[in-house]
Amino acid sequence: MRALQEKTFNRLGGIQTLSSDFRFDNSHKRDLSCEVARGRFREDLYYRLNVVPITLPPLREREKDAVLLARHFINHYARKYNRQFSPLTAEDEKLISAYSWPGNIRELINIIERAVICHKEINVELNCLPGNQGFQPILSATDRHWMKFKRPI
């Protein structure tokens, strides 16, 4: 608790007090005020963490954001892995917007990075919805994310 409040701490077994400059980001799905009321989360810790609460809806409720984020991460991972890709097609954007994203942004990031790593062509079509026709597993049968790549002729 002192580390959060005063940004000082002692190493385990140490006698010297050390200081640190950090920010603590606590992201979760649960309503912590309800968890406190039920006795499942410490009230003193809740008040120390709840300085500037930011509520962000899940990605499935932000369809336009999903497409913007997909574009951003395609560019990011294309630069990281030294690849070139053409823009998403209208069909890709529809798939991305319509998908429920149960894994939220982490799922989107993983699908985009996997597509960039596994695909060597300039055009990439992301089919990330289970049940789309023509799916082919890229990794293993136990991986629940699937993609089909459209190769240029």
N, C-alpha and C positions, 0 to 999 in steps of 0.2 A: 504494500500500500504506500509506503514511504517513497518507493521508486516512482510511482505514478504522481504523487502529490508534490514531492520536493525534488524529484529527479536525482536522488542520491541513494546509494545502496552499499552494502558490505558483501564482499564475496563470501561464499560459504567457508566458514572457518577463519575468515580474515578479520583483522582488527581495524584496518584503515577504511574510512568512509570515502567512497568514490562518487563522482558526479558524472552525469551523462546528459546529453542534449538529444532528446528523442521526442517523437510524436507517436501516440498510440492510436491505432485504427482498429476498431472493433466492429466487424461486420457480421451480421447474423440474420436469421429469418424470424426469430422469436421476438415477441414484444416483451422486453425485459421488465417493464413496469408490472406486467401480469405475472411474470416469473417471480418477481420480488413479493407480490401479494400472495402467491402460492407457497412461498418459502423455499423456492428452488434456486434463487439467486440472492447473493448477499446485498442487503440494502445499502450498506456503506460503499461497497464497490460500485453499485449502480450509480450513486450520486457522484462519485469521482469520475466515472466514465461518461456520464451523460451531460457533458459541457455543451457541445454543439451537435445535437442529433440531426442527422440528415436521413430522410426517408426517401428511398429510391425505389420506384415500382419495378417489378421483375421485367425482364426483357420481352416476355410474351405480351406485355401491355404497352410496349413501345415499338411498334412495328417499323416505323420510319427510322428509329434509332438503330434497329438491328441491321438494316441495310447500310446505313452510314458507318456503323462499326465494322461491318464485314469489309467494306471498301478500305477503311483505314487499316485493318489488320492484313488484308491482302497486300497493300503497299508496304506495310511494315515488314512482313515476313519475306516478301519478294526482295526487298533491300538486304535483309539479314542473310538470306540464302543465295543472294546474287542471281535472282530469277526475274523474268519479265512476264507480265500477264496483261491481257487485254481487259477492259472493264467488264463488270458483271453484265450478263444479258438481262433483258426484262423478265425472262422466265426464271433466272436465278434469283432476281429480286423478289418475285412472287413467292418462290419457295421459302426464301429466308423470312419474308414477312409473315407467311402463313404458319410457319413452324412454331410450336409452343415453347421451345427452348427450356425443357425441364432442368437442364444444367446451367441455365442462365448464361451470362457472358463467358464464363469459363468454357462452356460447351462450344460456343461460337468460336472462341479463340482456338480451341483445340482442333476443330474441324478445318478452319482456315489454315492453320499452320500445317496440318497433315496434308491438305491439298497442295500447298506450296512445296512441301518437301517431296511428296510422292509424284508430282506431275512435272514433266519436263517440257511440255508444249506451251505455246503462248496463250491459247484459249483454254479456260477451265470452266466446266459447268458443275456447280455444286448441287448435288441431290442429297440433302442431309436428312430427309424425312423417311423413316422406315415405311415401307409400303409403296414407294414410287417404283414404277416399272423400270426394269433394266439395272437395278442396283447390283453392284459387284463389291464384295468385301475387299477392302484395301489391306487390312491387317489380319485379323483372325475372325472366326465365326462368333467368338464371344464378344467381340467389340460391337456395341450397339449402334455405332455411327457408320454410315455407309456413304460412299460417293461414287459417282459415275463421271468419268472424264470424257469430254468431247474433244476428239483429236482433229486438228485441221486437215483437210484433204490436200 
